Amino acid sequence: MVEIGKEVRRTLQMKPAEFWVREDVYYTYACKNCEQETGEANIVKAAKEPALLSGSFASAEAVAYLAAQKFVMHSPLYRLEQEFNRQGLKLSRQTMANWLLNVSEKWLWPVYDVLHEQLCREPVLHADETTLQVLKEPGRSSTSKSYMWLYRTSGCAKQAIVLYEYQPTRKAEHAEAFLKGFSGWLHADGYQGYHRLPGNIRVVGCWAHARRKFDEALSTLPQERRKDSPVAMGECYCSRLFKLEQALAELTPEERYEKRLEQEKPVLDALLSWANEMQAKTAPKSALGKAIHYLLEQWPYLTRYLEDGRLELSNNRAERSMKPFVMGRKNWLFANTPGGAQASSVIYSLIETAKENGLDPYRYLLWLLQNAPQLSETDAAWAEKLLPANAQCHLVSKEGTSQRQHTAKRKQAVCCFLRH
């Protein structure tokens, strides 16, 4: 028979996670001749690599995997415990929680602190906050509301940084303490606490929140009355601003500043005139009345984005960064202790900062935890060397070349081929 063709079938195969125990054996040697000649034994011990956690069988691979499963894939530790148990691994949720808490405190927190310092040197930031339930908080009931605060860089930053911070309350003093040393623009929603920050922090309002008030008012009207209603007019003004802003996305900050004054300032003037007129003849407690009240109350902050081309129309950047935490909270529901909540804020910070910088969060955490124990013994500035910005170069060189480098090499090879 002679082969006259072939058919290839491709199928995706999968294999559940595997677990194994690694043993590192360190030998000790003694020179018997030295002992016979001098009476003293010449003993040499093999150098030990520093452990991730002293006295623990936790590895960088295991902890990075657990962190990715809980904080990226939103899997509670009790589900991981059940899954591991079905595969023959007896690993309690308490042990996993202790690993995450201890690793966060020992290795991740110093990196978080460096990122915090860099964040406060930026000229433009975004902030947001959401609720969190902590069961065992001293002096408070288990049903009390605690808060996870978020601070992040804006689109003008060279390096994206996203930081979370757990606090038991929503008091403005927490934001003031976290932003100590920061001077610049802060994008935020209409929460009054931000407006009590020091004068060197200029709060920029969020037009997404203003438009949302009109959307909510519009939803209360029957479908047939919406089109030509005053509520629709207010929503139309807000949407017009967003449409104009989309056309300015690719401009430089200087060009955007000029175009905003030329195109968006007239829309804002018309909206303000309309809102003042409508407020006089609208019931304050109606949905439209509340939307107009919010608009006028926040007006000084809402129009502040006109002052600098680096500023943004909304605080959606912070809300998008808060979303991973909110999705995780729907699954694991609460934090057991304040220490666990703070550890979660640190891990979330490094994971989301890694994602914002184009890194795979698991591989970044793995790289950090593999290098931190040994690097910390020889370099006082070890935490700075393990930032996501430095991981990019390291991980690319470890893998080979990045997609951009690969494309450049292909172009170079094509040019070389054409020359010859």
Disulfide bonds with the S-S distance in Angstrom:
none
